[in-house]
Amino acid sequence: MQMSWRELRHVKTIGERYLGSRHQDGSAGDANYGAIGHGYAAYRQPDPEIAGFLSRALGGARSVLNVGAGAGSYKPVDREVTAVEPSASMRRQRPAYLPAAIEGVAEKLPFADQSFDASMATFTVHQWNDLAAGLIEMRRVTRGPVAILTCDPLQLHRSWLAEYAPEMISVEIRRHPLISTIAEALGGADVVSVPIPLQCSDGFSEAYYGRPERLLEAGARLANSAWSFVEPDAEQRFVKRLDHDIKSGAWDAKYGQLRRQSHFDGSLRLIVGTRKW
């Protein structure tokens, strides 16, 4: 049985949501991008293979709404895209060739019903104050598919980071909503596992599955908001151990095959809701 919009508003989300609060730069979720987002765009560039999955999900849509658009990653260049982003720090990092993003939040989109052919949200739903409200809003303003790129919290243990950075993985598990919760809120959806390429240019944590040295860079960690919730002592233990194990060969002895593995089947998922209200 499909739930009504009113019933969907009561869908339970997981983790702390800081309801109704916004940081000084406008960040609307738990992460403060005014503090951590300054070098974000240098590490988080759209990956062509992942972008291909999104493009196929959007189908023939000409007008696309990008919610939580950040610094402009994954903006389809062959479509008319309207971007919404709450953080001023992230909006400032958008490339000059992209149109300015509208300040706004997923839970209250400033558009009329069925304004767009399709809508999308990448690496953002885990930071929304009210997941159900945001997804309902995306569905309301969209005539066709709603594409959500996110991580499955039940699959985060697949990464070697579960051994080296359990505190960070625990944060991610708490923050990310279940895939089934997102699909239900969209009124049903197709779920696609997205393989992560070895040279992935979008530097989320699993993107470095075969390039562990990159996570020794403070900027690489800072571009993943989960690290901002990890105690400094735990982060330094991670850096010290990883650096030691790379130099000693201990990391390669256990995980070295990942350096030659073309793709990693991790937690990355694309959820595509096509049901029209």
C-alpha positions as CSV (number, residue, x, y, z in Angstrom):
1,M,0.0,0.0,0.0
2,Q,1.3,3.4,-1.0
3,M,1.3,6.1,1.7
4,S,-0.2,9.5,1.2
5,W,1.8,12.7,1.4
6,R,0.4,13.4,4.9
7,E,1.4,9.9,6.1
8,L,4.9,10.3,4.5
9,R,5.5,13.3,6.7
10,H,5.7,10.9,9.6
11,V,8.4,8.7,8.0
12,K,11.0,8.3,10.7
13,T,14.6,9.3,9.8
14,I,17.7,8.3,11.6
15,G,20.5,10.3,13.3
16,E,20.6,13.7,14.7
17,R,18.8,16.3,12.5
18,Y,19.1,19.6,14.3
19,L,15.6,20.5,13.2
20,G,15.0,24.0,12.1
21,S,18.6,25.2,12.7
22,R,21.0,26.8,10.2
23,H,24.6,27.6,10.5
24,Q,26.0,31.2,10.0
25,D,26.7,30.6,6.3
26,G,23.3,29.1,5.8
27,S,24.2,25.4,5.9
28,A,20.9,23.7,6.8
29,G,22.1,20.3,8.0
30,D,24.3,19.0,10.7
31,A,27.6,19.9,8.9
32,N,28.8,23.5,9.0
33,Y,30.2,24.1,5.5
34,G,31.1,27.7,6.5
35,A,33.8,26.0,8.6
36,I,34.8,22.9,6.6
37,G,33.8,23.7,3.0
38,H,36.4,26.1,1.8
39,G,38.5,23.6,-0.2
40,Y,35.7,21.3,-1.0
41,A,35.7,21.8,-4.8
42,A,39.3,20.9,-5.1
43,Y,38.6,17.4,-3.9
44,R,35.0,16.9,-5.0
45,Q,34.9,16.9,-8.7
46,P,32.2,15.1,-10.6
47,D,33.3,11.6,-11.8
48,P,32.3,10.9,-15.4
49,E,31.2,7.3,-14.7
50,I,29.0,8.2,-11.8
51,A,27.7,11.2,-13.9
52,G,26.7,8.6,-16.5
53,F,24.5,6.8,-14.1
54,L,22.8,10.1,-13.2
55,S,22.3,11.1,-16.8
56,R,20.6,7.8,-17.6
57,A,18.3,8.1,-14.6
58,L,17.2,11.6,-15.7
59,G,16.2,10.1,-19.1
60,G,14.9,12.7,-21.6
61,A,14.3,15.4,-19.1
62,R,15.2,18.9,-20.3
63,S,14.5,20.9,-17.1
64,V,16.2,19.5,-14.0
65,L,16.2,20.7,-10.4
66,N,19.4,20.0,-8.4
67,V,18.7,20.1,-4.7
68,G,21.6,20.5,-2.3
69,A,23.7,21.3,-5.4
70,G,26.8,22.3,-3.4
71,A,29.7,23.6,-5.5
72,G,28.2,22.4,-8.7
73,S,29.2,18.8,-9.0
74,Y,27.2,16.6,-11.3
75,K,25.3,19.5,-12.9
76,P,24.1,18.0,-16.2
77,V,25.7,20.3,-18.9
78,D,23.2,19.3,-21.6
79,R,20.1,20.3,-19.7
80,E,18.4,23.4,-18.2
81,V,19.4,23.0,-14.5
82,T,18.1,25.0,-11.6
83,A,20.3,24.6,-8.5
84,V,19.3,25.1,-4.9
85,E,21.9,25.2,-2.1
86,P,21.6,26.6,1.4
87,S,25.4,27.2,2.1
88,A,26.9,30.5,1.0
89,S,30.4,28.9,1.2
90,M,29.4,26.2,-1.2
91,R,27.6,28.6,-3.6
92,R,30.7,30.7,-3.8
93,Q,32.8,27.7,-5.0
94,R,30.6,27.1,-8.0
95,P,32.5,27.6,-11.3
96,A,32.0,30.9,-13.1
97,Y,30.4,29.1,-16.1
98,L,27.5,27.8,-14.0
99,P,24.5,29.9,-13.1
100,A,24.2,31.1,-9.5
101,A,22.5,28.7,-7.2
102,I,19.3,29.8,-5.4
103,E,19.5,29.9,-1.6
104,G,17.0,27.4,-0.2
105,V,16.5,24.1,1.5
106,A,15.0,20.8,0.3
107,E,12.2,21.0,2.9
108,K,10.7,24.2,1.4
109,L,11.4,24.5,-2.3
110,P,10.3,27.8,-3.8
111,F,8.7,26.4,-6.9
112,A,5.2,25.5,-8.1
113,D,3.9,22.0,-8.4
114,Q,5.4,20.0,-11.3
115,S,7.8,22.8,-12.3
116,F,10.6,20.4,-13.6
117,D,10.9,17.4,-15.8
118,A,13.2,15.7,-13.3
119,S,15.0,16.4,-10.1
120,M,18.2,15.2,-8.5
121,A,20.1,15.3,-5.2
122,T,23.7,14.0,-4.8
123,F,25.5,13.3,-1.5
124,T,23.1,15.5,0.4
125,V,20.0,13.7,1.8
126,H,21.9,12.6,5.0
127,Q,22.2,16.2,5.9
128,W,18.6,17.3,5.6
129,N,16.7,18.4,8.7
130,D,13.6,16.5,7.6
131,L,14.2,13.8,5.1
132,A,10.6,13.0,4.4
133,A,9.6,16.6,3.9
134,G,12.5,17.2,1.5
135,L,11.7,14.1,-0.6
136,I,8.0,15.0,-0.7
137,E,8.9,18.5,-1.9
138,M,11.1,17.1,-4.7
139,R,8.3,14.8,-5.7
140,R,5.8,17.7,-5.6
141,V,7.8,20.0,-8.0
142,T,8.8,17.2,-10.4
143,R,6.8,15.7,-13.3
144,G,9.2,12.8,-13.9
145,P,12.1,11.0,-12.3
146,V,13.6,11.9,-8.9
147,A,17.2,10.7,-8.7
148,I,19.0,10.4,-5.3
149,L,22.7,9.5,-5.1
150,T,23.6,8.5,-1.6
151,C,25.3,5.8,0.4
152,D,23.8,2.7,1.9
153,P,24.6,2.7,5.6
154,L,24.3,-1.1,5.7
155,Q,27.1,-1.4,3.2
156,L,29.7,1.0,4.7
157,H,31.5,-1.9,6.5
158,R,32.7,-3.1,3.1
159,S,35.5,-0.4,3.0
160,W,38.9,-0.9,4.7
161,L,38.0,2.4,6.5
162,A,35.8,0.3,8.8
163,E,39.0,-1.1,10.2
164,Y,41.1,2.1,10.1
165,A,38.5,4.7,10.9
166,P,35.7,3.0,12.8
167,E,34.7,6.3,14.4
168,M,34.2,8.0,11.1
169,I,32.2,5.0,9.7
170,S,30.0,5.0,12.8
171,V,29.2,8.7,12.1
172,E,28.3,7.9,8.5
173,I,26.1,5.0,9.6
174,R,24.2,7.2,12.0
175,R,23.8,10.0,9.5
176,H,22.7,8.2,6.4
177,P,19.0,7.1,6.0
178,L,18.2,3.6,5.0
179,I,17.8,3.1,1.3
180,S,14.3,1.6,1.9
181,T,13.3,4.8,3.8
182,I,14.2,6.9,0.8
183,A,12.5,4.6,-1.7
184,E,9.3,4.5,0.4
185,A,9.2,8.3,0.7
186,L,9.3,8.5,-3.1
187,G,6.4,6.2,-3.4
188,G,8.6,3.4,-4.6
189,A,11.8,3.5,-6.6
190,D,14.4,1.5,-8.5
191,V,17.7,1.1,-6.6
192,V,21.0,0.8,-8.6
193,S,24.4,-0.1,-7.1
194,V,27.0,2.3,-8.5
195,P,30.5,0.9,-8.9
196,I,33.2,3.3,-7.8
197,P,36.1,3.6,-10.3
198,L,39.7,3.3,-9.1
199,Q,40.6,6.9,-10.2
200,C,37.3,8.4,-9.1
201,S,37.5,12.2,-9.2
202,D,34.8,12.7,-6.7
203,G,36.7,12.4,-3.4
204,F,34.2,10.9,-1.0
205,S,35.8,8.5,1.4
206,E,35.2,5.3,-0.6
207,A,36.6,6.9,-3.7
208,Y,40.1,6.3,-2.2
209,Y,39.6,2.6,-1.8
210,G,42.7,1.9,-3.9
211,R,44.6,5.1,-3.2
212,P,44.9,5.3,0.6
213,E,47.7,7.9,0.6
214,R,45.1,10.5,-0.4
215,L,43.4,10.2,2.9
216,L,46.6,11.3,4.6
217,E,45.8,14.8,3.2
218,A,43.8,17.0,5.6
219,G,42.0,18.5,2.7
220,A,40.7,15.1,1.5
221,R,39.3,14.3,4.9
222,L,37.8,17.8,5.3
223,A,36.0,17.4,2.0
224,N,34.1,14.5,3.7
225,S,31.8,16.1,6.3
226,A,31.8,13.0,8.5
227,W,35.3,13.8,9.7
228,S,34.1,17.0,11.2
229,F,32.2,14.9,13.8
230,V,35.2,12.8,14.7
231,E,37.2,13.7,17.7
232,P,40.6,15.1,16.8
233,D,42.4,12.4,18.8
234,A,40.7,9.7,16.8
235,E,41.5,11.4,13.5
236,Q,45.1,11.7,14.4
237,R,45.2,8.0,15.4
238,F,43.9,7.2,11.9
239,V,46.5,9.3,10.2
240,K,49.3,7.9,12.3
241,R,48.3,4.3,11.8
242,L,47.6,4.6,8.0
243,D,50.8,6.5,7.4
244,H,52.8,3.8,9.3
245,D,51.0,0.9,7.6
246,I,51.5,2.3,4.1
247,K,55.2,2.9,4.8
248,S,55.7,-0.5,6.4
249,G,53.7,-2.4,3.7
250,A,51.1,-3.6,6.2
251,W,48.3,-1.9,4.3
252,D,49.3,-3.4,1.0
253,A,49.8,-6.8,2.5
254,K,46.1,-6.9,3.4
255,Y,44.5,-4.5,0.9
256,G,47.0,-4.1,-1.8
257,Q,44.9,-5.8,-4.4
258,L,42.6,-2.8,-4.3
259,R,45.3,-0.7,-6.0
260,R,44.7,-2.8,-9.1
261,Q,41.0,-3.3,-8.9
262,S,39.2,-1.3,-11.5
263,H,36.0,-0.7,-9.5
264,F,34.8,-1.1,-6.0
265,D,31.3,-2.3,-5.1
266,G,30.8,-0.3,-2.0
267,S,27.9,1.7,-0.5
268,L,27.1,4.0,-3.4
269,R,23.5,3.8,-4.5
270,L,21.3,5.6,-7.0
271,I,17.6,5.6,-6.1
272,V,15.3,6.6,-8.9
273,G,11.6,7.4,-8.1
274,T,9.4,7.5,-11.1
275,R,6.0,7.4,-9.6
276,K,3.9,10.5,-10.4
277,W,1.6,11.8,-7.8
